[in-house]
Amino acid sequence: MIVIIDYGMGNIGSIVNMIRKAGGESLVSDDHNVIEQAEKLILPGVGAFDHGMRNLEERGLIPLLGRKVKEEKIPILGVCLGMQLFAKSSEEGLLPGLGWIDAACRKFSFSGEDQGLRIPHMGWNEIRIRKSSPLIGDMYEDARFYFVHSYYVDCANESDLLASCHYGFDFAAAVQHENIFATQFHPEKSHKYGLLVMKNFVAL
């Protein structure tokens, strides 16, 4: 069973629907007993970094999730803010992140000919796959995904970079470190391309 972590940061219904389309079953919960039984986890999220970390802390979820992910090694997928919370820190806030990925979140900043690029980065963009992974295996050649974000994940280790996207410069569109998967784009809003990502996650 896939458990989608409900920590008050929105965007959960569309993920539930996409998992169903992908042939999977899911529960939305912040109940510790339910999360204990999870075979896979999804950490979604839309909003501010510190708000997300504070909500996880208030629900007592940080130690539990750390044990499930780092000790039991069950697969977890972070989406948008969920991906950013996997990092060590963010320029958006003061609180430390979960630190599961050796990375920091930075705000988009452009100069020169790119100075006119809008923030947030919003809309459809192609990605460049940087390493093989079961999450985006057999991806369509013309794959495009939907992004909405003002901050991006800057990985310290290139080996964690699963896919990149270009918006003024290349940034991490997806990462993977062992059993930890994450996408800056929204697979649940990315039509057949996102559906394939979710099918791959369900099949892990």
BALODO-554674 format. One record per residue: residue in one letter; x negated, y, z of N, C-alpha, C in turn. Coordinates in pm, whole numbers, plus 50000, padded with zeros to 5 digits. Example, Ala and Ser with C-alpha at 12.3 -4.5 7.8 and 13.67 -1.06 7.14 Angstrom:
2
A486814943150780487704955050780486804967050780
S487154977550708486334989450714487105000350787
This chain:
204
M499174988050000500005000050000499135012550000
I499495022049914498825035049911499555044450007
V498825050550098499415060450188498935074250145
I499895082950116499615096850084499685104550214
I498595111050249498495117550380499295130450380
D500255131050470501115142750484500545151650594
Y499875162350554499305171450653499755185850628
G500895187150561501525200150548500955209150440
M500265203250341499635211450239500255209450100
G501475204350095502275204549973501865195349861
N502645196049753502365189349626502435174149634
I503255168849723503255154349745504255147149656
G505425153149633506475146349558506045142149419
S505315150849349504895147649213503855136449212
I503065135549319502095124549328502815111349351
V503835111449435504645099349457505235094649324
N505775103749246506375100149118505345094549022
M504155100349019503125095648928502625081748967
I502505079049096502115065749141503155055549099
R504435059349110505505050249068505405047348918
K505165057648839504995055648695503785046848664
A502775047748750501555039848731501705025448779
G502865022048832503115008348876502725005649020
G502485016149097502085014349236503205017749333
E502965014649459503885018049567503155026849667
S503875036349722503235045549816504175049249929
L503575053750038504285059650151503655073150179
V504475082650218503985095750260504085096250411
S502945098350479502985097450625501785104350689
D501995109150812500875113250897500825104451022
D501605093551020501675084351133500395075851137
H499735075951251498475068751263498635053851238
N499725048151285499945033751266500125030251118
V500795038851043500975036550900499635037750828
I498875047950862497575050050798496615038550830
E496715033150951495885021650990496075009950894
Q497295008250842497614996850756497344999550608
A496925011550575496755015350434495645007250367
E495915003550243494884997150160494135007450077
K494815018650047494215030049978494845042550036
L494125053750023494615066550072494525077049963
I495435086749968495345098549883495465110849973
L494505120049958494565132850029494835143749926
P496105147949914496445158449818496195172149880
G496695182549819496595195349886496585207249793
V497325217449833497315230449768497275240749881
G496315250049875496225260149979494805262850021
A494655268650139493355273350187492605262350262
F491285262950252490395252850310490575251750462
D490455262850535490565262250681491935257450726
H492975261550654494335257050687494425241850675
G493845236450569493855221950551493105214650660
M491905219250694491115212750798491815213950934
R492395225550960493095227451088494295218051099
N495035216450989496195207550992495775193051015
L494675188850954494175175150978493775173551124
E493115183651177492655182951317493835182651413
E494835191051390495985191651480496755178551483
R496725171151374497395158151367496505146751415
G495285149951457494365139751506493905130051399
L493915134551274493655125451163492185124251125
I491355133751165489975133751116489195121251160
P489205117351288488485105051326489065092551259
L490385091651250491035080051188490645078951041
L490745089950969490395089550827488915086450808
G488075092050893486655089150885486355074350902
R487045067950995486835053651016487325045450898
K488525048750848489065041350734488175042550611
V487665054550589486895057350466485435053350479
K484795057250590483355055350603482975041750660
E483835035750743483525022850803484225011350730
E485535012650712486275001950645486105002450493
K485665014050443485365015750299486585013650210
I487775017750255488925016650166488865028250065
P489385026449946489355037149845490225048849887
I489715060849865490485073049889490335082149769
L491425088849733491445098349623491825112049678
G490955121849663491265135549698491675143249573
V492695151449586493205159149471493185174049505
C492545181949422492475196549433491905200649569
L492695206349658492185209749790491655197449861
G492305185949839491835173549900490395170649863
M490025172849737488635171149693487725180749767
Q488135193349780487295203349846487075200149993
L488065194450057487925190850199486925179650220
F486605172050116485595161450127484195167350141
A484015180050103482715186650108482345190350251
K481115195450266480635199250399481155212850443
S481375221850347481765235450383482405242250263
S482955254150286483535261950178483335276850203
E483045284150097482975298650107484335304750138
E485385296850124486725301850151487005302850300
G486305295150381486635294650523485405293250612
L485665291450740484605290550841484465276450898
L485515268450889485485255150947484665245550862
P484025235750925483335225450847484335216350778
G483935211050664484755201250595484525187350652
L485105177350586484955163550631483525158550611
G482825164050513481425160650492481185146950431
W482175141550363482015128250301481225129050171
I481195140850111480395143349992479385154150029
D478125152249991477105162450016477305173649916
A478135183249954478535193749862479065205749941
A479135217049873479745229249929480705234949826
C481775241149874482745247449785482375262149768
R482355266649644481965280349614483055287049530
K483165300149547484145307749470483605310649331
F484485309649232484095313449096483655328049095
S482535330549029482035344149011481385344748874
F481775354648795481295355548657480635368948631
S479715368848540479035381148499478785380648349
G478315391748294477985392248152479195389748065
E479035381547963480105379147867481255371247927
D481025364948042482095357248108482845365348213
Q482505378048227483065386248334484585387548325
G485125386048206486565387348187487365374848219
L486685363848253487405351548285488235353448412
R489455348448407490365350448520490115340548632
I490355345348752490345336848871491715338348936
P492445327548963492005313648956491865308248813
H491025298048803490965290148680492265282248673
M493055284848569494375278748561494645274348419
G495085261948404495495257048273494795244048235
W494915240748108494425228048056492985229448007
N492155219848048490765219648002490295205447979
E489405204047882488765191047860487705188647969
I487425175947992486365172448086485285164648011
R484115164548069482995156648017482655145948119
I482825133448083482535122448175481025120848189
R480555120748312479115120748338478575107048379
K479455098148426478995084648459480195075248452
S479905062548440480985052748433481615051148571
S482915049248571483645047848697484975041148669
P485435032648760486755026648741487885036848743
L487655048748799488715058748808489055064648672
I488065066348587488325072348455487825063448342
G487765050448370487385041048265488425040748155
D487955038548030488845037647914489675050447894
M489105061747929489815074547915489965078147767
Y491075084847734491305089847600490175099247558
E489815098847431488725107347383489045122147394
D490315125747376490715139847378491285144047513
A490845137247620491455139247752491395153647798
R492545158747841492665172247895493455171548025
F493045179748120493655179248253494035193248298
Y494995193748391495525206448438494835210748567
F494295222848567493565228548681494285240848734
V494235242648866494625255248931493745256749055
H492715265249047491815266749162490925278949146
S490535284549260489615295949264488235291949316
Y488135280049374486885274949429486545261749361
Y485265258549355484815246149292483825239249384
V483675226249366482775218149448481405217649381
D480395221949455479005222049407478265210549474
C478045199649399477435187549455475925189049469
A475395184749583473945184749603473285173549525
N474005162449509473465150849439474205148849307
E473465149649198474095148049067474715134249051
S474225124549127474755110949117476205110049163
D476675120149240478075120349285479005126349181
L478435132649079479235139548978479815129548879
L481125128348877481805118848790482185125248657
A482665137648661483035144748539482895159648562
S482575166848457482445181348468483425188148373
C483665200848400484515209148316483785222548298
H483965228848183483295241648157484295253048167
Y483995262248257484765274648269483765285448310
G483165291648213482055300748238480755293248257
F480815282348331479695273248353480285259548385
D479435249348388479905235948420480115234648571
F481265229148609481525226348751482095212248764
A482145207248885482605193548909484115192548892
A484535185048792485955182248773486395169848849
A485435160748873485715148548949484415143649010
V484515137549126483345132049194483655117849242
Q482585110249261482715097049323481455094149403
H481655090249527480565085449611481045072649677
E480545061449629480975048249677482485047049661
N483225045449772484675043449768485445056649770
I484735067749764485355080949775485475087049635
F486705089349592486995094949460487725108249480
A487525117549388488245130149399488295137249264
T489375144649242489535152449120489915166749157
Q489255176349092489655190349109490935193149031
F491115186148921492345187548843493485179848910
H494675182548862495875175848916496285164548822
P495965152048856496405141048768497915140148757
E498615143948865500085142948864500725153348773
K499955162948724500475173048631499835171948493
S499085161248470498265160248350498755149648251
H500065147048252500705138548152500015124948139
K499805120248017499295106647997497865105148047
Y497115116048047495725115448093495675113248244
G496485120748315496565119048459497185105748498
L498125101248417498755088248444497725077048436
L496805078048339495755067848328494835068148450
V494495080048498493695081148620494405074348737
M495705076848749496445071048861496585055848845
K496805051348722496825036748700495515030248742
N494405036848708493105031448746492935031148897
F493425041448965493315041549111494185030649173
V495385029149121496275018549171495635004849153
A494865003049046494284990049014492994987049090
L492444996649161491184994449234491294983049334
